Amino acid sequence: MKKIFIGIGSNLIDPKKQVVDAIKKINSIDGINLISQSSLYETAPVGILNQPNFINAVIEVSFNGNPYKLLTYLLEVETIFGRVRKKKNGPRTLDLDILLFNKTTIENDNLMIPHPRMHQRLFVLLPLHEIAPKIQIGHHGSVEDLISKAPKETVEKLL
């Protein structure tokens, strides 16, 4: 079975609800099946600091299609949830990122897998570790090892 992980984040319009509802919506897409999901984590913004905190989570799914088809589905979900791309790292109703797609490596203008900088972001590493503690992130190493090396961020696990 493929190991496919999706990062989910929101910091606008009831972010907890956005993340929970996005997980349900993704699981409702024909051909995508939710395997596991992390807890929700509240995190301070990275990059543009003058914006609300984010709610983040990671899910593992199974999917029989290719990464580009999955990306198309995820972009459609973002649109349904009102995502407008104004500023890189700016506030958003929903952000869905393919973190890992089995052992696939893709680097082009439309898609990068493993997701760039995920190995440096505690708001990705902590929820990923919760559901897949031994997973390897490309040539960067295991999620367990990367957590201790990541720049410190304010990340709080929510119940």
N, C-alpha and C positions, 0 to 999 in steps of 0.2 A: 504494500500500500504506500502511496505517496505521502510524504510528510509536507503538508502545506499549512503555513501559518500566516494569518492576517492580523495586522495591527489596526486597532480602532481607536480613534480619538475624537473628542468634541470639547469645545469650550463656549458654545453659544446655545441659547434657547433650551434650557434644561438639559445640560450635557449628560447627566446620568441616564435620563430617559432616551436621549438620542443614541447612546451606545447600546443600551439594552434593546431598544427597538431595531437598531441596525443589525444586531446579532440575529434577531428573529427573522428579519427580512432576508438576510443572506441565507439563512437555513431554509427559507421557503423557496429559493430559486431551484428550479428543476435541475438535477445533476450535482447539486452541492449538498453535502451532508455534514452537519456539525458533529465533530468528534469530542472536543473538549473546549472549555473556555476558562480563562483566568478570572480571578476576582477583578473588581474595578479598582483603579489606582488614581488618586488625585495627584497631579503634578504641576509644578510651576512651569510657566512657559519658557521655551528655549528660543533664543534669537531675538524676537521682538518681545520685550519684557512687559510692556505696558498693555496688558490684555488679561482677561480672566484666566484662572487656572484651568487645566485640562482634566478631563476624565479619560483614562486610557484603559485598554484591555487588549488581550491577544486571544485569538481563537485558532483552533486546529480544525481543518475541514478536509473532507475527501472530495475529489473532483476528477472526472474522467477526461476533461478537456485540457487544452494547453494553457500556458500562462497568459497569453494574449486574450483568449476568450474569457478567462477569469477576470482579467483587468477590465475588459469591456463591461462585464456584469457589475463589478465594483464601482466603476465610474457612473453607471446607471443608478445604482443605489445612492451614491453621493448626491446626484442630481435630484432624485426623489426627496431627499432629506434637506434640500435647499442649499447645497454647497455652491458657493460662488468663489471663484479663484481671483482674488484681488492682489494680495501680497503673499510672497513666499514666507512661510512660518507665521502668517497672520492668523487672526481669529477665524474659526470655521464651525459650521454646524456639524460637519462630519468629515473625517479623514480616514480613508481606508487604504492600507498599504499591504501589498504582497511582500511579506518579510522573507519567507523561504518557500520554494517550490521544489520539494524533494532535494536533489543535489544539483539542480539546474543553475547555471550561471548565465545571465543575460546582461549585457551592457550596451544600451543604445539610447537614443533620445526619448523613446517612449516608455521604456521599462528597464529597471535595474534590479536584478536578483542575484545574490542576497541584497536586500534593501540597503542602500548606502547609509553609513553612519549608525545603523542599528546596533552595531557592536560597541558603540560609544554612548548609547542612550539608556539610562537606567529605566526610563518609563517604558521601554520595550523589553529590556533584559529581565527585569523583575517579574512581569506577568508571564513572559515566555518561560522563565525558569520554573514558575509555579506549575505549568502544565507539561513541560518537557525539559527537565533539569539536566539531561545529558546531551542535548542536541548540540551539534557542531554548527558554527556560523562561518561557512566558507573556509577560507584559509586563516581566519582570525582566531579560531579555537572554540572551546566549549563555552556555553552560556555561563556555566559555573565560574570558570576562570575569568571571563570578561567582566562579570559584575564587580569584582574587586579592582579591576583596572579602569573602569569607566569613570569619567569626571563626575564628581559629586553633584547631585541634584536633589531638590526637595520632592520626594515621592512618598506618598502615604497610602497604604493599603486600606481600602474601605471594606466594611462588612457587607 
